[in-house]
Amino acid sequence: MIRVLFVCHGNICRSPMAEFILKDMVKKQGIADQFCIASAATSTEEIGNPVHYGTRNKLAQYGISVAGKYAVQMEKSDYAKYDFLLGMDEWNIRNMKRITGKDPEHKIHMLLDFTKNPRAIADPWYTGNFDVTYDDIKEGCEAFLRYLKKEKRL
């Protein structure tokens, strides 16, 4: 079982988008039973709130539902629970390490670090551009799956 936690600031835009894109990808590839995929926030601002309508609408274009997902906060215990903790930008990474206290097993990465063009994923809460966010996250999830296959984890 490969356990993945996607993390962003509020857990209403980027990290739930990544959670449900990856869930959709592994389902379509017939490997969903090999994964535990979730998402969380580094802040408490949105805890209990549903996924942002921009993320819901964008994923709905691809037949992906986020029904039942509400923002939760990352906890220190998540470090032991997950194999990969994937943040969206440098601030997420900094805050994730603050929450976990350290990263001795090198589990914390930015999602796009697995691509040929490592970079941050812009927060659509500020940019309003859910199309670019979707494209970046899809690219990151595809690259992450290639990485897992290359490392013979799948």
C-alpha positions as CSV (number, residue, x, y, z in Angstrom):
1,M,0.0,0.0,0.0
2,I,1.4,3.4,-1.0
3,R,0.1,6.1,1.3
4,V,0.0,9.6,-0.1
5,L,-1.1,12.9,1.6
6,F,-1.4,16.0,-0.6
7,V,-1.0,19.2,1.4
8,C,-1.8,22.9,0.6
9,H,-2.6,25.9,2.7
10,G,-6.4,25.5,3.2
11,N,-7.2,22.1,1.8
12,I,-10.0,23.5,-0.4
13,C,-8.3,24.1,-3.7
14,R,-5.0,22.5,-4.7
15,S,-4.6,19.5,-2.3
16,P,-8.1,18.2,-2.8
17,M,-7.7,18.7,-6.5
18,A,-4.6,16.5,-6.4
19,E,-6.2,14.0,-4.1
20,F,-9.1,13.4,-6.5
21,I,-7.0,13.6,-9.7
22,L,-4.7,10.9,-8.4
23,K,-7.6,8.8,-7.2
24,D,-9.2,9.0,-10.6
25,M,-5.9,8.1,-12.4
26,V,-5.2,5.0,-10.2
27,K,-8.8,3.9,-10.6
28,K,-8.6,4.1,-14.4
29,Q,-5.3,2.2,-14.3
30,G,-6.8,-0.6,-12.1
31,I,-4.3,0.0,-9.3
32,A,-6.5,1.9,-6.8
33,D,-6.3,-1.0,-4.3
34,Q,-2.5,-0.2,-4.0
35,F,-3.1,3.3,-2.7
36,C,-4.4,5.3,0.2
37,I,-4.8,8.9,-0.9
38,A,-5.9,11.9,1.2
39,S,-5.3,15.6,1.5
40,A,-4.9,18.1,4.3
41,A,-4.2,21.8,5.1
42,T,-1.3,23.4,6.9
43,S,-3.6,26.1,8.3
44,T,-6.8,26.0,10.3
45,E,-8.6,28.7,8.3
46,E,-10.8,26.4,6.2
47,I,-11.2,23.4,8.5
48,G,-14.6,21.8,8.0
49,N,-15.3,23.8,4.8
50,P,-16.2,22.0,1.5
51,V,-13.9,22.0,-1.5
52,H,-13.8,25.4,-3.3
53,Y,-16.4,25.7,-6.1
54,G,-13.6,26.4,-8.6
55,T,-12.0,23.1,-7.9
56,R,-15.3,21.3,-7.8
57,N,-16.3,22.8,-11.2
58,K,-13.0,22.1,-12.8
59,L,-12.9,18.4,-11.7
60,A,-16.6,18.0,-12.7
61,Q,-15.6,18.8,-16.3
62,Y,-13.7,15.5,-16.2
63,G,-16.4,13.5,-14.4
64,I,-14.5,13.7,-11.0
65,S,-16.6,14.2,-7.9
66,V,-15.3,15.6,-4.6
67,A,-18.5,14.8,-2.7
68,G,-18.1,14.4,1.0
69,K,-14.6,16.1,1.2
70,Y,-14.2,18.7,3.8
71,A,-11.0,20.5,4.8
72,V,-8.9,18.9,7.5
73,Q,-5.6,19.9,9.1
74,M,-2.4,18.0,8.7
75,E,-1.2,16.5,12.0
76,K,2.2,15.5,13.3
77,S,1.1,11.9,13.3
78,D,0.5,12.0,9.5
79,Y,4.3,11.7,9.0
80,A,4.2,8.2,10.3
81,K,0.9,7.4,8.6
82,Y,2.0,8.4,5.0
83,D,4.8,7.4,2.7
84,F,4.7,10.6,0.7
85,L,3.6,14.0,1.9
86,L,3.3,16.2,-1.2
87,G,3.0,20.0,-0.9
88,M,2.1,22.5,-3.6
89,D,4.6,25.3,-2.9
90,E,7.6,26.2,-0.8
91,W,5.4,27.7,1.9
92,N,3.5,24.4,2.2
93,I,6.8,22.5,2.5
94,R,8.0,24.9,5.2
95,N,4.8,24.6,7.2
96,M,4.6,20.8,6.8
97,K,8.1,20.5,8.3
98,R,7.0,22.8,11.1
99,I,4.1,20.5,11.8
100,T,6.1,17.3,11.6
101,G,9.1,18.7,13.4
102,K,11.5,17.2,10.8
103,D,11.8,15.0,7.7
104,P,14.3,12.3,8.5
105,E,12.9,9.8,6.0
106,H,12.7,12.4,3.2
107,K,8.9,11.9,2.7
108,I,8.1,15.6,2.1
109,H,8.3,16.9,-1.4
110,M,6.7,19.4,-3.7
111,L,4.4,17.6,-6.2
112,L,6.1,19.1,-9.2
113,D,9.5,17.9,-8.0
114,F,8.7,14.7,-9.8
115,T,8.4,16.5,-13.1
116,K,11.1,17.6,-15.6
117,N,10.2,21.2,-14.6
118,P,10.1,21.4,-10.8
119,R,8.2,24.4,-9.6
120,A,5.4,25.6,-7.3
121,I,1.8,25.2,-8.1
122,A,0.1,28.6,-8.0
123,D,-2.8,28.9,-5.6
124,P,-6.0,29.5,-7.6
125,W,-7.6,31.0,-4.5
126,Y,-5.4,34.1,-5.4
127,T,-4.9,33.6,-9.2
128,G,-8.5,32.5,-10.0
129,N,-7.0,30.2,-12.7
130,F,-8.2,26.7,-11.9
131,D,-7.3,25.6,-15.5
132,V,-3.5,26.2,-14.9
133,T,-3.7,24.6,-11.5
134,Y,-5.5,21.5,-12.9
135,D,-2.9,21.2,-15.7
136,D,0.0,21.5,-13.2
137,I,-1.5,19.0,-10.8
138,K,-2.3,16.5,-13.5
139,E,1.3,16.8,-14.8
140,G,2.6,16.3,-11.2
141,C,0.4,13.2,-10.6
142,E,1.4,11.6,-13.9
143,A,5.1,12.2,-13.1
144,F,4.6,10.9,-9.6
145,L,3.1,7.6,-10.9
146,R,6.0,7.3,-13.4
147,Y,8.4,7.8,-10.5
148,L,6.7,5.0,-8.5
149,K,6.8,2.6,-11.5
150,K,10.5,3.5,-12.1
151,E,11.3,2.8,-8.4
152,K,9.4,-0.5,-8.7
153,R,6.9,0.5,-6.0
154,L,4.0,-0.4,-8.4
